[in-house]
């Protein structure tokens, strides 16, 4: 995961107004990403989410760079990122690939029978089930938020440069970010379950 760590460091260097440090970290990170992609050329479907997230962070530097050669290289990098999203099917719902931890909470089945409903819900409110729910929720939201960020980057780059990057809102079938931001920002399952 070191390209992701380098990407985060690069963003930090930019915020600290050390643009030369940010550019150096960016170049190292892009080299790591490129090497990883070259080594997995025959199996892009299994590209990990952290690699795509690294590319998202690195794209910010490239779009707003004062160096025209960096800006020109961004189109191919953004297209690569968009193609990876489509190849890995990141833009599709997580439940297409992984079963949710709970089949149903049966709210509609037993809405007129609160006793049975409370018994069923009691089965699902244990620490192990909460952990499974939390992990699934974070995984799904990370995918969704990454896709929506890429959509925004694609639209921003298109408006700045005038080139179509071929990711449109109609391509995002993964869902929308959770309305309750604090659920996604919880640091552990205990905090999330409360």
C-alpha positions in Angstrom: 0.0 0.0 0.0 3.0 2.3 -0.2 1.7 4.2 -3.2 -1.3 5.2 -1.2 0.9 6.4 1.7 3.1 8.3 -0.7 0.0 9.9 -2.3 -1.2 11.0 1.1 2.2 12.4 1.9 2.2 14.2 -1.4 -1.1 15.9 -0.6 0.3 16.9 2.8 3.4 18.4 1.2 1.2 20.5 -1.1 -0.9 21.8 1.8 2.4 22.7 3.5 3.4 24.6 0.4 6.3 22.3 -0.4 5.4 21.9 -4.1 8.8 20.4 -5.0 8.4 17.8 -2.3 4.9 17.1 -3.5 6.1 16.7 -7.1 8.9 14.3 -6.0 6.5 12.2 -4.0 4.0 12.3 -6.9 6.6 11.0 -9.4 7.6 8.2 -7.0 4.0 7.2 -6.5 3.2 7.3 -10.2 6.2 5.1 -10.8 5.0 2.6 -8.2 1.5 2.6 -9.6 2.8 2.1 -13.1 5.1 -0.8 -12.0 2.2 -2.5 -10.2 -0.1 -2.2 -13.2 2.6 -3.5 -15.5 3.2 -6.5 -13.2 -0.5 -7.3 -13.2 -1.2 -6.6 -16.8 -3.0 -9.9 -17.4 -5.2 -9.5 -14.3 -6.5 -6.0 -14.1 -9.8 -7.3 -12.7 -8.2 -7.8 -9.3 -6.7 -4.3 -9.0 -7.0 -3.4 -5.4 -9.1 -0.4 -4.3 -6.1 1.3 -2.6 -4.3 1.5 -6.0 -7.3 3.3 -7.6 -7.5 5.6 -4.5 -3.8 6.3 -4.9 -4.4 7.3 -8.5 -7.3 9.6 -7.4 -5.0 11.5 -4.9 -2.2 11.7 -7.5 -4.6 13.1 -10.1 -5.3 16.2 -7.9 -1.7 17.3 -8.2 -1.6 16.7 -11.9 -4.8 18.6 -12.7 -3.7 21.7 -10.8 0.0 21.5 -11.7 1.6 24.6 -13.3 3.7 22.3 -15.4 2.0 21.9 -18.8 3.7 18.5 -19.5 2.2 17.1 -16.3 -1.3 18.5 -17.2 -1.0 16.9 -20.7 -0.2 13.5 -19.2 -3.3 13.7 -17.0 -5.7 12.7 -19.8 -4.1 9.3 -20.2 -3.8 8.8 -16.5 -7.5 9.7 -15.9 -8.5 7.5 -18.7 -6.5 4.6 -17.1 -8.2 5.3 -13.8 -11.7 5.3 -15.4 -10.9 2.1 -17.3 -9.7 0.4 -14.1 -13.0 1.4 -12.5 -14.9 -0.3 -15.3 -12.7 -3.3 -15.5 -12.8 -4.0 -11.7 -16.5 -3.2 -11.8 -16.0 -0.8 -9.0 -18.9 1.2 -10.5 -21.4 -1.6 -9.8 -23.1 -2.4 -6.4 -20.9 -4.4 -4.0 -23.8 -6.9 -3.4 -23.3 -8.1 -7.0 -20.0 -9.6 -5.9 -20.3 -10.1 -2.2 -23.4 -11.1 -0.2 -24.4 -8.6 2.5 -24.0 -9.9 6.0 -27.7 -9.8 6.6 -30.3 -11.3 4.2 -33.1 -9.0 5.3 -34.1 -7.3 8.5 -37.7 -8.4 7.8 -39.2 -5.0 8.6 -41.8 -5.2 5.8 -42.5 -8.9 6.5 -43.3 -8.4 10.1 -44.2 -4.7 10.4 -47.6 -5.6 11.8 -46.1 -8.1 14.3 -43.6 -6.3 16.5 -42.9 -9.3 18.8 -41.6 -11.4 16.0 -39.8 -8.5 14.5 -38.0 -7.7 17.8 -37.0 -11.4 18.1 -35.5 -11.4 14.6 -33.7 -8.1 15.2 -32.3 -9.5 18.4 -30.5 -12.2 16.4 -28.8 -9.6 14.4 -27.6 -7.4 17.3 -24.6 -9.2 18.5 -20.9 -8.1 18.4 -19.9 -10.5 15.6 -22.8 -9.4 13.4 -22.1 -5.8 14.1 -18.5 -6.3 13.0 -19.6 -7.9 9.7 -22.1 -5.1 9.1 -19.5 -2.5 9.8 -16.9 -4.0 7.5 -19.4 -4.5 4.7 -20.6 -0.9 5.1 -17.1 0.6 5.1 -16.1 -1.5 2.0 -19.3 -0.5 0.1 -18.9 3.2 1.0 -15.2 3.3 0.1 -16.1 1.9 -3.3 -19.0 4.4 -3.7 -17.0 7.4 -2.6 -14.1 6.5 -4.8 -16.3 6.2 -7.8 -18.1 9.5 -7.1 -14.7 11.3 -6.6 -13.5 9.9 -9.9 -16.7 11.1 -11.6 -16.1 14.6 -10.2 -12.5 14.6 -11.3 -13.5 13.4 -14.7 -16.1 16.2 -15.0 -13.6 18.8 -13.7 -10.9 17.8 -16.1 -13.4 17.8 -19.0 -14.4 21.3 -18.1 -10.9 22.6 -17.7 -9.3 21.0 -20.8 -12.3 20.3 -22.9 -11.7 16.6 -23.4 -14.2 13.8 -22.7 -13.0 11.3 -20.2 -15.9 8.8 -20.7 -17.1 8.4 -17.1 -20.7 9.7 -16.8 -23.1 9.6 -13.9 -25.2 6.9 -15.7 -22.1 4.6 -15.4 -22.3 4.8 -11.6 -24.6 2.1 -10.4 -22.7 1.5 -7.2 -25.0 3.7 -5.1 -24.6 7.1 -3.4 -22.6 8.1 -0.3 -24.3 7.5 3.0 -26.4 10.5 4.1 -25.1 10.1 7.6 -21.4 11.1 7.2 -20.6 10.3 10.8 -21.3 6.6 10.2 -18.6 6.5 7.6 -16.2 8.5 9.8 -16.5 6.1 12.8 -13.2 4.7 13.8 -14.3 1.3 15.0 -17.3 -1.1 15.1 -18.3 -0.1 18.6 -18.7 3.6 17.7 -20.5 2.6 14.5 -23.0 0.3 16.2 -24.0 3.0 18.7 
